[in-house]
Every structure is written in structure tokens, then in C-alpha cells.
Amino acid sequence: MEKILTKMEALFDSFELFYMKEKTKKYESRDLDIYTAEFREEEGIAIRGIKDKRLVFSYTFDINDKGIDALLSNCLEILPYVDRDDDYGFPYPSGDYPPLLLYDEEGINIDDTIKKEMIIEFERSVRNFDKRIVTTRGCELHQEEIEIWLLNSNGISQRAKKTVYVITGMAVAKDKDEVSWFDWQWSYFLKDLNLEKFGLEIAEKAISFLGSSQIETGIYDGILKPQAACDILGILSGSFLGENLFKNKTKLKGRIEEKCFSEVLDIIDSGKTGINAFLFDGEGVPLNENYVVKNGVFLTFLYDVYYGKKFKKPSTGNSVRTGLKDPPKCGIRGMFIEKGNVNIHNHMNNGIIIEELIGTHTANPVTGDFSLGAIGHLIKNGKIKPFKEVILSGNVFELFNNIKEIGNDMKFYGIYGSPSLYIEGMKISGK
């Protein structure tokens, strides 16, 4: 590292060095036997350098002297073609880096044979739940070990490690019709994944959809389960980013301190929650917890260093990296809806429960308009009937204005988290 730092000091006015080492393992069970076991390891560096107000980015997996010289040469070739911008820059050391336990040394050291047995037993728990479960698919255990070291010319030097475990699975059930249910869970610690319990949940949910049919077109009150609620939150989340404020791609422009959502709604973006949690953000800024919505009132946009400078705001710790090959960008760290205190399912005798939404990528992230496939259950006088092939349509901002109650069953899907949400006035197109 000393050599490349010395060379970068000579070439750039300011710079950033990002080192990443990633080890991944995947175990897949099929027909109660290990179908695949994959192992991969990558190590590399990415650099950003600023010269005469021009910023360049490049990366390499070849971190010997020859590879580093080629990396720096590539940067110099790109430099004359990059536009100048006064707001390019890197953060300075500021604040504390609070302890964050994300590394599972015990789980990493568990023998591969045991992990293979775990995923086989997971598949077995799905298959054995009910004779109507005819097959399973995608029963996989993913293990990821990441080490990151970030340094810049302003004095930041931070190094940390984390682990992530992901379990996925699908149950296919058949009676007079055939249905399926796919779900996934993750944790930083292997011991926190209850594979048998999760397998039973997948199988039970698949069975619950047997006999599904369309429901009548209409306006329904009901519940968005965590998976569906996280999808809706994902559509909304871009409206909070400083980059979209700068590009005039958010309906929240000029609305700070206004009530924009239901008064029961609190939304937080945090660097210590969600699958991408880490001690610092993609530029080395210490993790932050930012209330973006409190009691329905919109409080703040989220900034990295660059867009913070555009608006004369400090970074909120919202620089994210998707890996080594892409430069950091302004993004969501770990956004979640704060949970309530009660189980909102207990007192619902009439309405709908939406379990899954299909096609969220088709929603308009600027206007918030969406038209999505939905599956779930209709409750009528306490009796439950599954439904499918219906469309939930509307607007994210209106939907989140109509939240009346928030459950206590918090669940994270990737970088988004939500409990169940009781919402009035959901527009369903069915038969």
C-alpha cells in the first residue's frame, strides 16, 4: 500500500484508495443432496483521484506493481476527458466510528460439511411439511466474508470486516392447482438463522395459496405484509436522495418540515441496519442514523460528500458502493419503517392481506405511480381465502398517507425493512 500511496500523492491533488477482499461460498440442496458447492475469492483495489478539479475512477484485481502502474496509467489517460467540477472532494476525519459487530468468526470457521448438512435439512423441513409439497427449488445457503480498507489523502484510514449469510428457498405445492412460494432471509451471524423454522414457514405459505382465484375489483382496506411493504418503500426511497433533489427527480423538493405522509409513519435510514450495514459509508464517513420521516413529517434529504457540497450540507453517510467495479454513489444504506407495538393481524376480520407484489421495477420512482401484480389472502367475516392474478394500483405517496396502523413484525429484505402496514383504500383490479 505504501508504494501506491506515494505514487498517488505525486499524481493527484487529492485521492482515495479502496481495498476490498471478498470470499463467497454457496451450497445448494436438491432432492435432499448437495447439488452444487461453489467457492470464490476476489481481492482488488479501486482508486479515485482529483487533479485540477477533475475526478477519475479506476480499479484492478491485479494488485502487484505491474497492475498498479497500469491502473494509474489508465487514470492519467482518462483525466483530460473528464469535466471539471468544484464540488468534487473527499471527506475529512470527523466524529467517532462506533463499534458495530458484523463479523461472525465462529460461523466462518464451521466446517463446510456441517453447512452442507444444514441446507439439506432446510430442504427436508420444506418437503416434509405436507404431502402436497411436490418439489423444492433454489434451496441455497450463501456465505459472504468481506474485508474493506479505505484511505484518503485527507487523513481517513478505516478498516473493517463483516459477514453475511443468506438462505433462499421455494416450495411448490399441488392439489387441484399448482402454486409456489419463494422467500429469503439473511443475517450477519449464522447461528441467528433458524433454517428449520424458516423452511416450515415457506412450506406453510405455499400450502395457503392452494385454491387461489381472482377477487372482485374494488377498494379494499387491509395489510401489506413486510415483503410487500419493503417493495413499496423501495419505490419511495429514491425520493429522499440528494442526487435526485439536484436532478429535480423527487416530489419532495421544497417540502422539508411538511407533513407528507401518515402521522403514524416514521422512516429511518441507518448505516447499522440492513444487509449492507457497515462501520463507515462508501467514502469513509462514520455510520449515521437519519430520520427522514417523523410522525409523517419529511425531515431531510440524504447526501454523500458530492451532493452535500451541492447544497452546502454535510454528508449524511449515504455514499454506497455496489462492489469494486463501480465508484461510490449517493444511495440508501439501510432504510426501514419503525415498527409499532401490536400485532395488527389479530383484530382484522374483513379486508385483504397482500403477501407479495410483482413488477415493482415498472413503478415510476419520481411520481410514485405504480400498477403491480399482487397475491395474498382475502378475509371475510374471519374466513380466509387466497387470491391471485389481481393488480394493485395507486401512488406511493398516497398509499403511505393512508397508513392507519403499523405492526410489530419487523423484517428486513436486503436494504429495506418494514413491519406489516394496515392501509385504507387500496385499489384492486380483479374480476
Summary of the structure (lengths in Angstrom):
residues: 431
radius of gyration: 23.9
end to end distance: 64.5
largest distance: 74.7
contacts: 1471
relative contact order: 0.13
helix: 23%
strand: 41%
